[in-house]
Every structure is written in structure tokens, then in C-alpha cells.
Amino acid sequence: MKQVLIIGGAGFVGSHTADALLALGYSVRVFDNLSKQVHTEGYPDYLSPEVEFIAGDVRDMAALTKVVRGADAIYHFAAAVGVGQSMYEIANYTSSNIQGTANLLQAILDTRSEPEKLIVASSMSIYGEGRYVCPACGETAPQPRTNAQLKEKTWELRCPLCNEQVSPVATNEDKPLQCTSLYALSKKTQEEMVLLFGRTYGIPTVALRYFNIYGPRQSLSNPYTGVAAIFASRLMNGNAPVIFEDGQQTRDFVNIHDVVQANLLALHSPGADGTAVNVGSGNPISVREVAEEIARMLERAIEPKLSGVYRAGDIRHCYADISRISRALGYSPRVSFREGVSELVEWLESQQAFDHTEEALKQLSVRGLVA
């Protein structure tokens, strides 16, 4: 029975991955700091009693040095998460995401551990804007929108060559990276550190660039979590989901079960070793459609509020080209958005959500991060 260590394993992605590994006969060790922003009620009741749980923070080198010993494979999911919050909690995001990753790699090196696989959670946020196509100039990757453009509420992007409006297309892994938030920059650094470490020391490593994950167990009281959970929390409290810009911005929403599929494939196959691959559904959906579908499934006749303002660090369109992970690992999304939301809503019926959206918006507003 091989042992898998999941750093950040008590969270949304980590706990589902732990369940899948246990079902396959692995021994699973979870290391997590149970951040109050995510785990508002402390130790989560969904975490399997079969896991070996160790409380600790990635910023604690001594604790990491102990937990990496004996691990045959390591998933690194620990991170402070949130585009908006990262723009004013700079030290926290840097220490958690960058220094925490450095500590993990140092612990592996100092203990002379030789995991058979090291997998890090990366993020679609590192792309900035996705890929686009111009009707006159062909495929292009325009620079992020300027503050002047956003203040004019001109939301769509234009071709850098001819200034025609461009249309989004699927974003592949070769697209130049354009970090537009401190969170994105920290995830880019995490990814590059782990891949470089793997190349240097001969440890098979994979960076999984997750797109917008949704599903049961996502924190409903964390106003900086995934937008599907934020919208659900608002609706469950009788409030309208708040949408930035005009609601027509698109994202790729990938179900947690498909994410777990990718996590296991990366562990069991060498096809993506040494590389970064997208993990998404391959389908774009507007943020407004997401809010409306969740409201319909929850049977809440509440229309989303289109704020008409922008948030610093946000991008307009980005959805995944999943051809590389499909070729390399045999990944194929199995859960449609409607099916996934149906399962999410069924789970929501047993949950209590505390809506902190207004507080989060205030924190952004007083710092000039929404306008």
C-alpha cells in the first residue's frame, strides 16, 4: 500500500482526491492548516476518517520536514486563493504560495525523499486573457485591458494590430502568460518552481492548470472562493448574485469529479511528466449564465445584479483547450455543467451558507480595486 501525501488535503480539491485515492487502496496523509477563511467551523466533517490528518502550515519548515518522509507521491494543493484579496494581502499570498512551496521543495531535498510523483495545483489565472481571433489578422493574444478602457466600460478586447474587436477561442498551454493579479503571479511561481525542481533532481512532476472548479464541498462562506459557490451563498441567503462588468465575460467551469480524474491520471501515467497541462471542460459559459442556472436549480426567482463595475485583476474571456491533457493522459470530461450544478444544488440543501460578499466588496472598494 503506497502512501500519498496531500498538502492542503482538507480542502475542496484535496478531500475529493483523498477519497478517490483511498478507494484505490492508497494510504493517504493530509497536511492542512484549516484556514478559518475556508474552514469556518474547523475540522471538516466530510474528511474521511481513514486519512492520517496532520495539522500544520506550509510556512512551518519543521512540520513539512516531518510529513514528507515516507511519501511515495505528493500533491501540493496548499495555497491562499483569491484574485481580489491577493491584491491587498500581498505578504500573506506571497508567504503562503511562494515561500510555502519553497519550504516543501526544501523539505523534500533535505530529507532525501524521492517521491515517485510530485503534482502541483496551478491555475488558469496565470494566462491573464485567453486566446482570441481577429477577423482580419487571425489568432492573437492581446494585452490585458487598460484601466482607461475599463473606466470607459469598454469591456471587450481589440486586436493589437488593427484595433478590430476580437473573439475568444480556446486557450492552449503555449499561450504567453500574463499575470494580472498577485494570486496569478504566485501560482505561476509555484508552477515554475516545482517543474524546475523536478527537472533538476529527476523527480517526475506535473503542473495541473485548473480552470474554474465547482462542486460539493466548496467553501460557501469564503467570499474569495469560486464564483459558483459565491453565487450559491448569495442565493441561499435571499440575495442577488453580484456580477462585475456586464456578465458576458466567459470562463471554463470544470466539475470536481473531472478534476479528480485528472489528478489520478497525472499520478498513474508518465504522459504529462515535466509539463503543465490544462484541466477544464473545454467549453465557455458566461458568468451571468452561471448565476442564472444556479438560481433556477435552487428555485430562487432572483435575478443577478449586473454591477457595471470592474475588479482589478479580472480578465474578460478564457476557456481551456484540453487537447494536450487528452493526448498525454487520456483525460475526457464526463460531467456536463447542468449535471454538475444539479449535484451541487442537491448538496447545498444540507448546508448553511454565511454570505460575506458585501464585506469583501467593501474591502476591495476602500482600496480602489473596484470602479
The 8 nearest C-alpha neighbors of each residue, nearest first, counted from 0:
[[1, 25, 26, 24, 2, 3, 23, 27],
 [2, 0, 25, 26, 71, 3, 70, 24],
 [1, 3, 26, 70, 71, 27, 25, 4],
 [2, 4, 72, 27, 70, 73, 71, 28],
 [3, 5, 28, 73, 70, 29, 27, 74],
 [6, 4, 74, 8, 29, 73, 7, 75],
 [5, 7, 75, 30, 8, 77, 76, 74],
 [8, 6, 77, 31, 76, 9, 30, 5],
 [7, 9, 13, 5, 29, 6, 14, 10],
 [10, 8, 14, 7, 13, 31, 46, 29],
 [11, 9, 13, 8, 14, 12, 7, 37],
 [10, 12, 217, 216, 13, 14, 15, 9],
 [13, 11, 15, 14, 10, 16, 255, 8],
 [12, 14, 8, 16, 10, 15, 11, 9],
 [13, 15, 17, 9, 16, 8, 10, 12],
 [16, 14, 18, 17, 12, 13, 19, 11],
 [15, 17, 13, 19, 14, 18, 259, 12],
 [16, 18, 14, 20, 15, 19, 13, 21],
 [19, 17, 15, 21, 16, 20, 22, 14],
 [20, 18, 22, 16, 17, 21, 15, 23],
 [19, 21, 23, 17, 22, 25, 18, 16],
 [20, 22, 24, 25, 18, 23, 19, 17],
 [21, 23, 19, 20, 24, 18, 25, 17],
 [24, 22, 20, 21, 25, 19, 18, 26],
 [23, 25, 21, 22, 20, 0, 26, 1],
 [24, 26, 21, 1, 20, 0, 23, 2],
 [25, 27, 2, 1, 3, 0, 21, 24],
 [28, 26, 3, 50, 2, 4, 25, 51],
 [27, 29, 51, 4, 50, 52, 3, 5],
 [30, 28, 52, 8, 5, 4, 51, 53],
 [31, 29, 6, 53, 7, 54, 8, 55],
 [30, 32, 7, 54, 55, 33, 9, 8],
 [31, 33, 55, 56, 34, 54, 30, 7],
 [34, 32, 31, 38, 35, 41, 42, 9],
 [33, 35, 36, 32, 37, 38, 39, 31],
 [36, 34, 39, 38, 37, 33, 41, 40],
 [35, 37, 34, 221, 38, 39, 220, 33],
 [36, 38, 35, 34, 221, 218, 39, 33],
 [39, 37, 35, 41, 40, 33, 34, 36],
 [38, 40, 35, 41, 37, 36, 220, 34],
 [41, 39, 38, 42, 43, 35, 37, 33],
 [40, 42, 38, 39, 43, 33, 35, 34],
 [41, 43, 44, 40, 33, 38, 46, 9],
 [44, 42, 45, 46, 41, 38, 9, 40],
 [43, 45, 46, 42, 47, 41, 48, 40],
 [46, 44, 43, 47, 14, 216, 9, 48],
 [47, 45, 44, 43, 14, 48, 9, 50],
 [46, 48, 49, 50, 45, 18, 14, 17],
 [49, 47, 50, 46, 51, 52, 45, 44],
 [48, 50, 47, 51, 21, 27, 26, 46],
 [51, 49, 27, 48, 28, 47, 52, 29],
 [50, 52, 28, 29, 27, 49, 53, 48],
 [51, 53, 29, 50, 28, 30, 54, 31],
 [54, 52, 30, 29, 55, 51, 31, 28],
 [55, 53, 31, 32, 30, 52, 56, 33],
 [54, 56, 32, 31, 30, 53, 62, 57],
 [55, 57, 32, 58, 59, 31, 54, 62],
 [58, 56, 99, 59, 63, 55, 102, 95],
 [57, 59, 99, 56, 60, 95, 98, 102],
 [60, 58, 57, 56, 62, 61, 63, 55],
 [61, 59, 63, 62, 102, 58, 64, 57],
 [60, 62, 64, 63, 59, 65, 106, 58],
 [61, 63, 65, 64, 60, 59, 55, 66],
 [64, 62, 60, 66, 65, 61, 67, 106],
 [63, 65, 106, 61, 62, 66, 67, 60],
 [64, 66, 63, 62, 67, 68, 61, 106],
 [65, 67, 63, 68, 64, 62, 30, 4],
 [68, 66, 70, 65, 64, 63, 69, 107],
 [69, 67, 66, 70, 65, 112, 110, 64],
 [68, 70, 67, 71, 112, 2, 66, 114],
 [71, 69, 2, 72, 3, 68, 67, 4],
 [70, 72, 114, 2, 115, 3, 1, 69],
 [73, 71, 116, 3, 114, 70, 115, 117],
 [72, 74, 4, 117, 3, 5, 118, 75],
 [73, 75, 5, 118, 119, 117, 6, 76],
 [74, 76, 119, 6, 77, 118, 5, 120],
 [77, 75, 7, 120, 6, 74, 119, 78],
 [78, 76, 7, 6, 75, 79, 96, 31],
 [79, 77, 96, 80, 95, 76, 7, 92],
 [78, 80, 92, 95, 96, 81, 77, 91],
 [81, 79, 78, 182, 224, 223, 82, 85],
 [82, 80, 223, 84, 83, 85, 224, 182],
 [81, 83, 85, 182, 84, 180, 312, 86],
 [84, 82, 85, 86, 81, 312, 311, 363],
 [83, 85, 86, 81, 82, 87, 88, 223],
 [86, 84, 88, 182, 181, 82, 83, 87],
 [85, 87, 84, 83, 181, 88, 89, 180],
 [86, 88, 89, 85, 84, 83, 366, 363],
 [89, 87, 85, 91, 90, 84, 86, 92],
 [88, 90, 92, 87, 91, 85, 86, 93],
 [89, 91, 93, 92, 88, 94, 95, 87],
 [90, 92, 94, 88, 93, 89, 95, 79],
 [93, 91, 95, 89, 94, 90, 79, 96],
 [92, 94, 90, 97, 96, 91, 95, 89],
 [93, 95, 98, 91, 92, 97, 96, 90],
 [96, 94, 99, 92, 93, 78, 91, 98],
 [95, 97, 78, 99, 93, 92, 94, 185],
 [96, 98, 100, 93, 99, 94, 189, 185],
 [97, 99, 94, 101, 100, 96, 95, 102],
 [100, 98, 57, 95, 58, 102, 96, 97],
 [101, 99, 103, 97, 102, 98, 96, 189],
 [100, 102, 98, 104, 99, 103, 105, 97],
 [103, 101, 105, 99, 100, 104, 60, 106],
 [102, 104, 100, 106, 105, 101, 107, 99],
 [105, 103, 107, 101, 106, 102, 108, 100],
 [104, 106, 102, 108, 103, 107, 109, 101],
 [107, 105, 64, 103, 109, 108, 104, 102],
 [106, 108, 104, 112, 105, 110, 109, 111],
 [109, 107, 105, 111, 106, 110, 104, 112],
 [108, 110, 106, 111, 107, 105, 112, 64],
 [109, 111, 112, 107, 108, 106, 64, 68],
 [112, 110, 108, 109, 107, 113, 106, 68],
 [111, 113, 107, 110, 114, 68, 108, 67],
 [112, 114, 111, 115, 202, 71, 107, 70],
 [115, 113, 71, 72, 116, 112, 70, 117],
 [114, 116, 72, 71, 113, 203, 202, 117],
 [115, 117, 72, 203, 114, 204, 73, 118],
 [116, 118, 204, 73, 72, 74, 203, 205],
 [119, 117, 74, 205, 204, 206, 75, 73],
 [120, 118, 75, 206, 74, 121, 76, 207],
 [121, 119, 207, 76, 206, 75, 208, 122],
 [120, 122, 208, 207, 186, 206, 190, 119],
 [123, 121, 208, 209, 124, 125, 210, 186],
 [122, 124, 210, 125, 208, 209, 126, 121],
 [123, 125, 183, 122, 126, 127, 178, 179],
 [124, 126, 183, 178, 123, 127, 176, 187],
 [127, 125, 176, 177, 124, 123, 128, 129],
 [128, 126, 177, 178, 125, 124, 179, 314],
 [127, 129, 314, 126, 317, 316, 143, 315],
 [128, 130, 317, 170, 316, 126, 127, 131],
 [129, 131, 170, 140, 168, 167, 169, 139],
 [132, 130, 167, 168, 166, 139, 138, 165],
 [131, 133, 138, 137, 166, 165, 139, 167],
 [132, 134, 165, 137, 136, 135, 138, 158],
 [135, 133, 136, 137, 132, 165, 163, 164],
 [134, 136, 133, 137, 161, 163, 132, 158],
 [137, 135, 133, 134, 138, 160, 161, 132],
 [138, 136, 133, 132, 135, 134, 139, 131],
 [139, 137, 132, 131, 133, 136, 140, 130],
 [138, 140, 131, 132, 141, 130, 137, 133],
 [139, 141, 130, 131, 142, 129, 138, 174],
 [142, 140, 159, 139, 158, 143, 157, 156],
 [141, 143, 144, 140, 128, 177, 159, 145],
 [144, 142, 128, 145, 141, 127, 314, 179],
 [143, 145, 148, 142, 146, 149, 156, 314],
 [144, 146, 148, 147, 149, 143, 142, 150],
 [145, 147, 149, 148, 150, 144, 151, 311],
 [146, 148, 150, 145, 149, 151, 144, 152],
 [149, 147, 151, 145, 146, 150, 153, 144],
 [148, 150, 152, 146, 151, 147, 153, 145],
 [149, 151, 147, 152, 148, 146, 370, 153],
 [150, 152, 148, 149, 153, 147, 154, 146],
 [153, 151, 149, 150, 154, 148, 307, 244],
 [154, 152, 151, 148, 149, 155, 150, 156],
 [153, 155, 152, 149, 156, 244, 315, 148],
 [156, 154, 153, 157, 315, 164, 165, 144],
 [155, 157, 164, 165, 154, 144, 158, 141],
 [158, 156, 164, 162, 163, 165, 159, 155],
 [157, 159, 162, 163, 160, 161, 165, 164],
 [158, 160, 162, 141, 161, 157, 142, 139],
 [161, 159, 158, 162, 136, 163, 157, 139],
 [160, 162, 163, 158, 159, 136, 135, 157],
 [163, 161, 158, 157, 159, 160, 164, 165],
 [162, 164, 157, 158, 161, 165, 133, 134],
 [165, 163, 157, 156, 158, 162, 166, 133],
 [164, 166, 133, 157, 132, 131, 158, 156],
 [165, 167, 131, 132, 133, 168, 164, 156],
 [168, 166, 131, 130, 316, 132, 165, 169],
 [169, 167, 131, 130, 170, 166, 132, 318],
 [168, 170, 320, 319, 318, 130, 171, 167],
 [171, 169, 319, 320, 130, 129, 318, 168],
 [170, 172, 320, 173, 174, 169, 319, 321],
 [171, 173, 174, 276, 277, 170, 275, 320],
 [174, 172, 171, 175, 170, 176, 126, 275],
 [173, 175, 172, 171, 176, 170, 130, 126],
 [176, 174, 173, 177, 126, 140, 172, 127],
 [175, 177, 126, 125, 174, 178, 127, 187],
 [178, 176, 127, 126, 125, 179, 175, 128],
 [177, 179, 125, 127, 183, 184, 180, 176],
 [178, 180, 312, 127, 177, 183, 313, 181],
 [181, 179, 312, 183, 182, 178, 82, 184],
 [180, 182, 184, 85, 183, 86, 185, 89],
 [181, 183, 185, 180, 85, 184, 82, 186],
 [184, 182, 125, 186, 124, 180, 178, 185],
 [183, 185, 181, 187, 182, 186, 178, 188],
 [184, 186, 188, 182, 183, 187, 96, 97],
 [187, 185, 189, 183, 188, 184, 121, 190],
 [188, 186, 184, 190, 185, 189, 125, 183],
 [187, 189, 185, 191, 186, 190, 192, 184],
 [190, 188, 186, 192, 187, 191, 97, 185],
 [189, 191, 187, 188, 193, 192, 121, 206],
 [190, 192, 188, 194, 193, 189, 195, 187],
 [193, 191, 195, 189, 190, 194, 188, 196],
 [192, 194, 196, 190, 195, 191, 197, 189],
 [195, 193, 197, 191, 196, 192, 204, 273],
 [194, 196, 198, 192, 197, 193, 191, 199],
 [197, 195, 193, 199, 194, 198, 192, 200],
 [196, 198, 202, 194, 195, 200, 199, 201],
 [199, 197, 195, 201, 196, 200, 194, 202],
 [198, 200, 196, 197, 201, 195, 202, 194],
 [201, 199, 197, 202, 198, 196, 195, 108],
 [200, 202, 198, 197, 199, 203, 196, 204],
 [201, 203, 197, 200, 204, 116, 115, 198],
 [204, 202, 116, 272, 197, 273, 117, 201],
 [205, 203, 117, 273, 272, 197, 118, 116],
 [204, 206, 118, 272, 274, 273, 275, 271],
 [207, 205, 275, 119, 121, 118, 190, 120],
 [208, 206, 121, 120, 276, 275, 209, 277],
 [209, 207, 122, 121, 277, 123, 278, 276],
 [208, 210, 122, 278, 123, 207, 121, 277],
 [209, 211, 123, 279, 251, 212, 278, 122],
 [212, 210, 252, 251, 253, 213, 209, 225],
 [213, 211, 253, 254, 252, 255, 210, 225],
 [212, 214, 254, 255, 227, 253, 211, 252],
 [213, 215, 343, 255, 254, 217, 216, 339],
 [214, 216, 343, 217, 346, 213, 342, 347],
 [217, 215, 11, 218, 214, 10, 45, 219],
 [216, 218, 11, 215, 219, 214, 228, 213],
 [217, 219, 220, 221, 37, 216, 224, 228],
 [220, 218, 352, 228, 232, 221, 217, 229],
 [219, 221, 353, 352, 218, 354, 222, 355],
 [220, 222, 223, 224, 218, 219, 37, 36],
 [223, 221, 356, 355, 224, 229, 220, 359],
 [224, 222, 81, 221, 225, 80, 84, 83],
 [223, 225, 221, 222, 81, 226, 218, 229],
 [226, 224, 227, 228, 229, 223, 211, 213],
 [225, 227, 229, 228, 230, 224, 223, 211],
 [228, 226, 230, 229, 225, 231, 213, 289],
 [227, 229, 231, 226, 230, 219, 225, 232],
 [230, 228, 226, 232, 231, 227, 222, 233],
 [229, 231, 240, 233, 227, 232, 228, 226],
 [232, 230, 228, 234, 233, 229, 235, 227],
 [231, 233, 229, 235, 352, 230, 234, 219],
 [234, 232, 238, 230, 236, 231, 235, 240],
 [233, 235, 237, 231, 238, 236, 232, 239],
 [234, 236, 232, 237, 233, 231, 352, 238],
 [235, 237, 234, 233, 238, 232, 354, 352],
 [238, 236, 234, 235, 233, 239, 301, 299],
 [239, 237, 233, 234, 236, 240, 235, 301],
 [238, 240, 303, 301, 304, 233, 234, 302],
 [241, 239, 303, 230, 233, 304, 242, 238],
 [242, 240, 304, 303, 239, 305, 306, 243],
 [243, 241, 305, 306, 246, 304, 240, 244],
 [242, 244, 306, 308, 309, 307, 305, 245],
 [243, 245, 307, 308, 309, 246, 306, 242],
 [246, 244, 247, 307, 305, 243, 306, 242],
 [245, 247, 287, 286, 248, 244, 242, 243],
 [248, 246, 285, 245, 249, 286, 287, 244],
 [247, 249, 315, 285, 316, 246, 286, 250],
 [250, 248, 285, 316, 284, 283, 286, 247],
 [249, 251, 283, 318, 317, 284, 316, 252],
 [250, 252, 318, 283, 282, 211, 210, 279],
 [253, 251, 211, 212, 250, 280, 210, 254],
 [252, 254, 212, 279, 280, 211, 251, 213],
 [253, 255, 213, 257, 256, 212, 214, 339],
 [254, 256, 258, 257, 214, 213, 212, 259],
 [257, 255, 259, 258, 254, 260, 334, 15],
 [258, 256, 260, 259, 255, 254, 332, 261],
 [259, 257, 255, 261, 260, 256, 262, 254],
 [260, 258, 262, 256, 261, 257, 16, 255],
 [259, 261, 257, 258, 263, 262, 264, 256],
 [262, 260, 264, 258, 259, 263, 265, 330],
 [263, 261, 259, 265, 260, 264, 258, 266],
 [264, 262, 266, 260, 265, 261, 267, 259],
 [263, 265, 261, 267, 266, 262, 268, 328],
 [266, 264, 262, 263, 268, 267, 261, 271],
 [267, 265, 263, 264, 268, 262, 116, 118],
 [266, 268, 264, 265, 263, 269, 116, 262],
 [267, 269, 270, 265, 264, 266, 328, 271],
 [270, 268, 272, 271, 267, 265, 203, 266],
 [271, 269, 327, 268, 328, 272, 265, 326],
 [270, 272, 274, 327, 269, 205, 273, 265],
 [273, 271, 269, 205, 204, 203, 274, 270],
 [272, 274, 204, 205, 194, 203, 271, 198],
 [275, 273, 272, 205, 271, 206, 276, 194],
 [274, 276, 206, 207, 205, 208, 277, 273],
 [277, 275, 207, 208, 324, 206, 172, 274],
 [276, 278, 208, 321, 207, 279, 209, 319],
 [279, 277, 209, 208, 210, 207, 276, 321],
 [280, 278, 253, 210, 281, 319, 277, 251],
 [279, 281, 253, 282, 332, 251, 252, 319],
 [280, 282, 319, 279, 320, 321, 318, 251],
 [283, 281, 280, 251, 318, 284, 319, 252],
 [284, 282, 251, 250, 318, 249, 285, 281],
 [285, 283, 249, 250, 251, 286, 282, 288],
 [284, 286, 249, 247, 288, 287, 248, 250],
 [285, 287, 289, 288, 246, 249, 248, 247],
 [286, 288, 246, 290, 285, 289, 291, 247],
 [289, 287, 291, 285, 286, 290, 292, 284],
 [288, 290, 286, 292, 287, 291, 293, 285],
 [291, 289, 287, 293, 288, 292, 230, 294],
 [290, 292, 288, 294, 289, 293, 295, 287],
 [293, 291, 295, 289, 294, 290, 288, 296],
 [292, 294, 296, 290, 295, 291, 297, 289],
 [295, 293, 297, 299, 291, 292, 296, 298],
 [296, 294, 298, 292, 293, 297, 291, 299],
 [295, 297, 293, 298, 294, 292, 344, 341],
 [296, 298, 294, 295, 299, 293, 344, 234],
 [299, 297, 295, 296, 294, 300, 293, 301],
 [298, 300, 294, 297, 301, 295, 234, 296],
 [301, 299, 298, 302, 294, 295, 297, 234],
 [302, 300, 299, 239, 303, 294, 234, 238],
 [301, 303, 239, 304, 300, 291, 240, 294],
 [304, 302, 240, 239, 241, 305, 301, 290],
 [303, 305, 241, 306, 239, 240, 242, 302],
 [306, 304, 242, 307, 245, 303, 241, 243],
 [305, 307, 308, 243, 242, 304, 244, 241],
 [306, 308, 244, 245, 305, 243, 309, 152],
 [309, 307, 244, 370, 306, 243, 369, 310],
 [308, 310, 244, 369, 243, 370, 311, 149],
 [309, 311, 369, 368, 313, 312, 370, 308],
 [310, 312, 368, 313, 369, 309, 83, 180],
 [311, 313, 179, 180, 310, 82, 314, 83],
 [314, 312, 311, 310, 315, 179, 309, 82],
 [313, 315, 128, 316, 127, 312, 143, 317],
 [314, 316, 248, 128, 249, 313, 155, 317],
 [317, 315, 249, 248, 129, 314, 250, 128],
 [316, 318, 129, 250, 128, 249, 170, 319],
 [319, 317, 251, 250, 169, 283, 170, 281],
 [320, 318, 281, 170, 169, 279, 321, 277],
 [319, 321, 169, 171, 170, 281, 322, 318],
 [322, 320, 323, 324, 319, 277, 281, 325],
 [321, 323, 325, 324, 320, 326, 171, 327],
 [324, 322, 326, 325, 321, 327, 276, 277],
 [325, 323, 327, 326, 328, 321, 322, 276],
 [324, 326, 330, 329, 322, 323, 328, 327],
 [327, 325, 323, 324, 329, 328, 322, 330],
 [326, 328, 270, 324, 325, 271, 323, 329],
 [329, 327, 330, 324, 325, 270, 326, 264],
 [328, 330, 325, 326, 327, 331, 324, 264],
 [331, 329, 325, 328, 324, 261, 332, 260],
 [330, 332, 325, 333, 329, 257, 280, 321],
 [333, 331, 257, 280, 334, 330, 279, 335],
 [332, 334, 331, 257, 335, 256, 280, 254],
 [335, 333, 332, 339, 338, 254, 336, 257],
 [336, 334, 338, 337, 339, 333, 254, 332],
 [335, 337, 339, 338, 340, 334, 252, 254],
 [336, 338, 340, 339, 335, 341, 292, 334],
 [339, 337, 341, 335, 336, 340, 334, 342],
 [338, 340, 336, 342, 341, 337, 335, 334],
 [341, 339, 343, 337, 342, 338, 344, 336],
 [340, 342, 338, 344, 339, 343, 337, 345],
 [343, 341, 345, 339, 340, 344, 346, 338],
 [344, 342, 340, 214, 346, 215, 341, 345],
 [343, 345, 347, 341, 346, 342, 340, 297],
 [344, 346, 342, 343, 347, 348, 341, 349],
 [347, 345, 343, 344, 348, 349, 215, 342],
 [348, 346, 344, 350, 349, 345, 343, 215],
 [347, 349, 346, 345, 350, 344, 351, 297],
 [348, 350, 347, 346, 351, 345, 344, 352],
 [351, 349, 347, 348, 352, 346, 219, 216],
 [350, 352, 353, 349, 347, 219, 348, 235],
 [353, 351, 219, 232, 220, 354, 350, 235],
 [352, 354, 220, 355, 232, 351, 219, 236],
 [353, 355, 232, 356, 233, 220, 352, 236],
 [356, 354, 358, 357, 222, 353, 359, 220],
 [355, 357, 359, 222, 358, 354, 360, 229],
 [358, 356, 360, 359, 355, 361, 354, 362],
 [357, 359, 361, 355, 356, 360, 362, 222],
 [358, 360, 356, 362, 361, 357, 222, 355],
 [361, 359, 357, 363, 362, 358, 364, 356],
 [360, 362, 364, 358, 363, 359, 365, 357],
 [363, 361, 359, 360, 364, 365, 358, 366],
 [364, 362, 368, 360, 361, 366, 365, 369],
 [363, 365, 361, 367, 366, 369, 362, 368],
 [366, 364, 367, 362, 363, 361, 368, 369],
 [367, 365, 364, 363, 368, 362, 87, 369],
 [366, 368, 364, 365, 369, 363, 370, 311],
 [367, 369, 363, 311, 366, 364, 310, 370],
 [370, 368, 310, 364, 309, 367, 363, 311],
 [369, 308, 309, 368, 310, 367, 150, 364]]
